[in-house]
């Protein structure tokens, strides 16, 4: 196996020696340069497996070297050595194309992990050619082709990424693909819905706690950062984090270390941060609901996930894929979908994106006859009316100073309404089955639905 070679660029002899010793113990050869000009000359003369460069150089800075490597040696991963606490420099380096950074004084454990990451990066061409059957990556429109290329490129970086997009567009699936195409695909991918954690438990959930640190802490608990160590932490609905937690999260990201509640020591963590929200995060910053400094840390690179309206021509492929999956879930034949039905889907605005498409097709799957979904089975007008009715059950705010978007629905209202309706449906179906002595054909006739639809509802409502 060919020995790996690293290019180390730093004007301090002590730092160069430390890096040479550390990398040598990892079986890696080093070639050193003390300034920008020497580094460019060495890059032109030989090939390297990765590069470590200081930010400040006698004849320039490390950002210039990162940009030079990106333009001329794009396959070469380069990491930045920054001054302690200089997150602005680190963010600038990541934006320029550095795959990661390490701060002075250099933490050797984090340095070794950084080097391992660099050596495990796939060539960009092979990552770009990978195919995946994940729903969010189906489609051949320009928007999806661009998204796939962006994912392949961003998977090679450790930079924090903010994934923006509408609800139901597939932001978590995109986050998973970034993780799975990266060098730590076998490490944990930990998704967390920031809006679902009670504020009083948030610090313990993220950073863990020690036994006896507070009432009820009967044992040491590992936090989400530790659980994701070496892998990826996906912060979904990050805009819902309360401001006090935003401060602590910012420190964890900047220092690459966390302190469990009750502990006197910080624990180094090597975690890639991906985040997402359906809200306009920049607007949340302007409204003082989200810290500007945290916004800049998690939004080093923004990746926009297109809405379904922006890739209408992908709807037929998505529809056939979804129907095949739904049919497999219910162990029933996959119905065809008529051209009229596909035309209706293409003309629908899909405010709920791919998630809404799946719900519409699941309902049509139950309603269709003779193995074909027709336009009327989709009930697209009913879908729009249902959204309006669901929104209307949200009570107006009692605070007259707070304006509420009438089109914004709360999850608790939706969940309680759906549960209530499901309970009614269960009661009606069970009553029909009891009246027909559990003869499903007779019960379906009594309910005025097809046998297929009854089978579907029994499985959906877990009545089988």
C-alpha positions in Angstrom: 0.0 0.0 0.0 1.4 3.4 -1.0 2.4 5.6 1.9 0.3 8.7 2.2 1.9 12.1 1.8 0.8 15.3 3.5 1.7 18.9 2.6 2.1 21.0 5.8 2.3 24.8 5.3 3.2 26.8 8.4 5.9 29.4 9.1 6.5 28.2 12.7 9.2 25.5 12.9 7.8 24.1 16.2 4.3 23.6 14.6 5.8 21.9 11.5 7.8 19.6 13.7 4.8 18.7 15.9 2.7 17.9 12.8 5.5 15.9 11.3 5.9 13.8 14.4 2.1 13.3 14.8 1.5 12.4 11.2 4.7 10.2 11.1 3.2 8.1 14.0 0.2 7.6 11.8 2.4 6.3 9.0 2.1 9.4 6.9 5.0 11.2 5.2 5.1 15.0 5.3 6.5 17.7 3.0 6.8 21.1 4.7 6.5 24.6 3.3 6.9 27.8 5.3 5.1 30.2 3.0 2.5 30.5 0.2 4.9 30.7 -2.6 6.8 27.5 -1.5 3.5 25.7 -1.1 2.3 26.5 -4.6 5.6 25.4 -6.1 5.5 22.1 -4.2 1.9 21.5 -5.3 3.0 21.9 -8.9 5.9 19.4 -8.5 4.2 16.5 -6.8 0.9 14.9 -5.8 -0.3 14.9 -2.2 -3.1 13.1 -0.3 -4.1 16.1 1.8 -2.9 19.5 2.9 -2.7 21.3 6.3 -2.1 25.0 6.2 -1.9 27.8 8.7 -4.1 30.8 8.3 -1.4 33.4 8.6 1.6 33.1 6.2 4.5 35.5 5.6 3.5 36.2 2.0 -0.2 35.8 2.2 -2.8 33.7 4.0 -4.2 30.2 4.0 -7.4 31.3 2.3 -5.5 32.1 -0.8 -4.0 28.6 -0.7 -7.4 27.0 -0.2 -8.7 28.9 -3.2 -5.6 28.0 -5.3 -6.1 24.3 -4.4 -9.8 24.4 -5.2 -9.1 25.9 -8.6 -6.2 23.7 -9.6 -6.3 20.5 -7.4 -9.9 20.2 -6.5 -9.5 16.5 -5.4 -7.0 17.5 -2.8 -8.6 17.9 0.7 -7.2 20.9 2.6 -7.7 21.8 6.2 -7.0 25.1 8.0 -5.1 25.7 11.2 -6.6 28.7 12.8 -5.8 30.8 15.9 -7.7 29.9 19.1 -11.2 31.3 19.1 -10.9 32.7 15.6 -14.2 31.2 14.3 -14.5 34.0 11.7 -11.3 32.7 10.0 -12.6 29.1 10.2 -15.9 30.0 8.6 -14.1 31.9 5.9 -11.9 28.9 5.2 -14.9 26.5 5.0 -16.7 28.8 2.6 -13.6 29.0 0.5 -13.5 25.2 0.2 -11.5 23.8 3.2 -13.1 20.5 4.3 -12.4 21.2 8.0 -10.3 23.2 10.5 -8.3 22.7 13.7 -7.5 25.5 16.2 -4.2 26.3 17.9 -3.1 24.9 20.3 -3.6 21.9 18.2 -5.7 19.1 19.9 -3.8 16.0 18.7 -6.9 13.8 19.1 -9.0 16.0 16.9 -6.1 16.4 14.4 -5.9 12.6 14.0 -9.6 12.4 13.4 -9.4 15.2 10.9 -6.6 13.4 9.0 -8.5 10.1 9.0 -11.5 12.0 7.5 -9.3 13.5 4.8 -7.8 10.1 3.8 -11.3 8.5 3.6 -12.8 11.1 1.2 -14.0 9.6 -2.0 -13.0 11.2 -5.3 -15.6 13.7 -6.4 -16.3 11.9 -9.7 -17.2 8.6 -8.0 -19.4 10.3 -5.4 -21.2 12.2 -8.2 -21.9 9.0 -10.1 -23.5 7.2 -7.1 -27.1 6.5 -7.5 -29.6 6.1 -4.7 -33.3 5.0 -4.5 -34.1 7.5 -1.6 -37.3 9.3 -2.5 -35.9 12.8 -2.3 -33.3 11.9 -4.9 -35.8 10.5 -7.5 -36.2 12.6 -10.6 -34.4 13.7 -13.7 -35.2 17.4 -13.8 -32.5 20.0 -13.8 -33.3 20.9 -10.2 -32.7 17.3 -9.0 -29.6 16.8 -11.1 -28.1 20.0 -9.5 -29.1 18.8 -6.0 -27.4 15.5 -6.5 -24.2 17.2 -7.6 -24.3 19.6 -4.7 -24.8 16.7 -2.2 -21.8 14.8 -3.7 -19.6 17.9 -3.3 -20.8 18.9 0.1 -20.4 15.3 1.4 -16.6 15.8 1.0 -16.6 18.8 3.4 -17.1 18.9 7.2 -18.6 22.4 6.9 -21.9 23.0 8.7 -24.7 23.0 6.2 -28.1 24.7 6.5 -30.7 22.8 4.4 -33.5 25.1 3.5 -36.8 24.1 1.9 -40.6 23.9 2.4 -42.2 21.4 4.7 -42.5 18.0 3.1 -39.8 18.6 0.6 -37.4 16.0 2.0 -34.8 17.9 4.0 -34.0 15.0 6.3 -33.5 12.6 3.4 -31.1 15.1 1.9 -29.2 15.3 5.2 -29.0 11.5 5.3 -27.5 11.4 1.8 -24.9 14.0 2.7 -23.9 11.8 5.6 -24.1 8.5 3.6 -21.9 9.8 0.8 -19.3 11.2 3.3 -16.2 9.6 4.8 -18.1 8.7 8.0 -21.1 6.9 6.5 -20.6 4.0 9.0 -20.7 6.4 11.9 -23.9 7.5 13.6 -26.5 9.8 11.9 -28.5 11.3 14.7 -31.6 13.3 13.7 -33.3 15.5 16.4 -36.4 17.5 16.2 -35.5 20.6 18.2 -39.1 21.6 18.6 -40.1 18.3 20.2 -37.7 18.5 23.2 -39.1 20.3 26.3 -36.9 23.3 27.1 -36.1 22.1 30.6 -34.7 18.9 29.3 -32.8 20.4 26.3 -29.4 20.8 27.8 -29.4 17.3 29.2 -30.6 15.8 25.9 -27.9 17.6 23.9 -24.9 17.4 26.3 -25.8 14.6 28.7 -25.4 14.7 32.5 -23.6 13.0 35.4 -25.2 10.9 38.1 -26.6 13.1 40.9 -26.2 16.4 38.9 -29.9 17.1 39.5 -33.0 15.5 41.0 -33.9 12.4 39.0 -30.4 12.0 37.5 -30.0 8.4 38.7 -27.2 7.5 36.3 -24.8 9.1 33.8 -26.5 10.0 30.6 -24.9 10.4 27.2 -26.1 13.4 25.2 -26.9 13.7 21.5 -23.4 15.2 20.7 -21.7 12.2 22.3 -24.1 9.8 20.5 -23.2 11.4 17.2 -19.4 11.6 17.9 -17.5 10.7 14.7 -20.7 11.1 12.6 -23.5 13.7 11.9 -25.9 15.5 14.1 -29.0 16.7 12.2 -30.8 19.6 13.9 -34.3 19.6 12.3 -36.5 22.6 13.0 -33.4 24.4 14.5 -35.4 27.7 14.6 -37.4 26.3 17.5 -34.4 26.2 19.9 -34.9 28.6 22.8 -32.4 31.4 23.0 -30.5 30.1 26.2 -29.9 26.8 24.4 -28.7 28.6 21.3 -25.8 30.1 23.3 -24.8 26.7 24.6 -25.1 25.1 21.2 -22.9 27.8 19.7 -20.2 27.1 22.2 -20.3 23.4 21.5 -19.9 24.0 17.7 -17.1 26.6 18.1 -15.0 24.7 20.7 -15.7 21.2 19.2 -16.3 20.2 22.9 -19.2 19.8 25.2 -19.6 19.7 29.0 -22.3 17.4 30.5 -24.4 18.8 33.3 -22.6 18.3 36.6 -19.2 17.6 34.9 -16.1 19.7 35.6 -14.4 18.7 32.3 -15.2 19.3 28.6 -15.3 16.4 26.3 -13.9 16.8 22.7 -16.5 15.8 20.1 -16.0 15.3 16.4 -19.5 16.0 15.0 -20.7 17.3 11.7 -23.6 19.7 12.1 -26.4 19.7 9.5 -29.5 21.8 10.3 -32.9 22.6 8.7 -36.1 24.4 9.3 -39.2 25.3 7.3 -39.0 28.8 8.7 -37.1 31.7 7.2 -34.1 31.7 9.4 -32.8 35.1 8.3 -36.2 36.5 9.2 -36.0 34.8 12.6 -32.7 36.6 13.2 -34.2 39.9 12.2 -37.0 39.3 14.7 -34.5 38.5 17.5 -35.8 35.0 17.8 -32.5 33.4 16.6 -29.0 34.5 17.4 -27.1 36.0 14.5 -23.8 34.4 15.6 -25.3 31.0 15.7 -26.9 31.6 12.3 -23.5 32.3 10.7 -22.0 29.2 12.3 -24.7 26.7 11.1 -25.2 28.5 7.8 -21.7 28.3 6.4 -23.1 26.7 3.3 -26.8 26.8 2.4 -28.4 24.0 0.4 -31.8 24.6 -1.0 -34.1 21.6 -1.5 -36.5 22.3 -4.4 -40.3 22.2 -3.9 -42.4 19.8 -5.9 -43.7 22.8 -7.8 -40.2 23.4 -9.1 -39.9 19.9 -10.5 -43.3 19.0 -11.9 -41.9 16.7 -14.5 -40.6 14.4 -11.7 -44.2 13.7 -10.5 -44.9 10.6 -12.7 -41.7 8.9 -11.5 -42.4 9.8 -7.9 -46.0 8.7 -8.2 -45.1 5.2 -9.6 -42.4 4.8 -6.9 -44.7 5.8 -4.1 -47.5 3.5 -5.4 -45.2 0.5 -5.5 -44.1 1.2 -2.0 -47.6 1.7 -0.7 -48.7 -1.6 -2.4 -45.8 -3.5 -0.8 -46.7 -2.1 2.6 -50.3 -3.4 2.3 -49.3 -6.6 0.4 -51.6 -5.7 -2.5 -51.1 -5.4 -6.3 -49.8 -2.1 -7.5 -52.5 -0.1 -9.4 -51.8 1.7 -12.6 -52.3 5.5 -12.7 -54.2 7.0 -15.6 -52.9 9.8 -17.8 -55.7 12.0 -16.6 -54.7 11.4 -13.0 -51.1 12.3 -13.8 -52.2 15.5 -15.5 -54.3 16.4 -12.5 -51.3 15.9 -10.2 -49.1 18.0 -12.4 -51.6 20.8 -12.3 -51.9 20.7 -8.5 -49.8 23.1 -6.4 -48.7 20.7 -3.7 -48.2 23.0 -0.7 -47.3 19.9 1.3 -44.7 18.8 -1.4 -43.7 15.1 -1.6 -45.2 14.3 1.7 -48.6 15.5 0.5 -48.2 13.6 -2.8 -47.7 10.4 -0.7 -50.8 11.1 1.4 -52.9 11.8 -1.8 -51.7 8.6 -3.5 -52.3 6.5 -0.3 -55.9 7.7 -0.2 -56.4 7.1 -4.0 -54.9 3.6 -3.5 -57.7 2.8 -1.2 -60.5 4.3 -3.3 -59.5 3.1 -6.8 -61.3 0.3 -8.6 -60.3 -2.2 -11.3 -56.6 -1.7 -10.6 -56.4 1.9 -11.9 -56.2 5.3 -10.2 -58.3 7.8 -12.0 -58.4 11.6 -11.5 -61.5 11.5 -9.3 -59.8 9.0 -7.0 -57.2 11.6 -6.1 -59.8 13.9 -4.6 -57.5 16.9 -5.0 -60.3 19.4 -4.4 -61.0 17.6 -1.1 -57.3 17.8 -0.2 -57.5 21.6 -0.5 -60.7 21.8 1.5 -59.2 19.6 4.2 -56.3 22.0 4.7 -58.7 24.9 5.0 -60.8 23.1 7.6 -57.8 22.0 9.5 -56.5 25.5 9.7 -59.9 26.8 10.8 -59.8 24.7 14.0 -56.7 26.6 15.2 -58.1 29.1 17.8 -57.1 32.7 17.4 -54.4 34.0 19.7 -55.7 35.7 22.8 -52.8 38.1 22.6 -53.9 40.9 20.3 -50.4 42.1 19.9 -49.3 38.8 18.3 -50.2 38.4 14.6 -50.8 34.8 13.6 -50.6 33.6 10.0 -54.1 32.1 9.3 -52.5 29.5 7.0 -50.1 28.2 9.7 -51.4 25.1 11.4 -50.0 23.8 14.7 -49.0 20.2 15.0 -50.9 19.6 18.2 -54.2 20.8 16.6 -53.6 18.6 13.5 -52.6 15.5 15.6 -55.6 15.8 17.9 -58.0 16.3 14.9 -56.5 13.3 13.1 -56.7 11.1 16.2 -60.3 12.1 16.8 -61.3 11.3 13.2 -59.5 7.9 13.3 -61.3 6.9 16.5 -64.6 7.7 14.8 -63.6 5.7 11.7 -62.5 2.7 13.8 -65.8 2.7 15.7 -67.8 2.7 12.4 -65.8 -0.1 10.8 -65.9 -2.3 13.9 -69.6 -1.8 14.2 -70.1 -2.8 10.5 -67.9 -5.9 11.0 -69.8 -7.0 14.1 -73.1 -6.5 12.3 -71.9 -8.8 9.5 -70.3 -11.3 11.8 -66.8 -10.2 10.6 -67.6 -10.9 7.0 -65.4 -8.3 5.3 -67.1 -8.5 1.9 -70.5 -7.8 3.6 -69.1 -5.2 5.9 -67.6 -3.3 2.9 -70.9 -3.4 1.1 -72.6 -2.1 4.3 -70.1 0.7 4.6 -70.5 1.6 0.9 -66.8 1.1 0.0 -64.9 -1.5 -2.0 -63.4 -4.6 -0.4 -60.0 -3.3 -1.4 -60.7 0.0 0.5 -61.8 -1.9 3.6 -58.7 -4.0 3.6 -56.6 -0.9 3.3 -58.4 0.9 6.2 -58.1 -2.2 8.4 -54.4 -2.3 8.0 -54.0 1.5 8.2 -56.0 1.7 11.4 -54.3 -1.5 12.8 -57.6 -3.3 13.2 -56.5 -6.5 11.5 
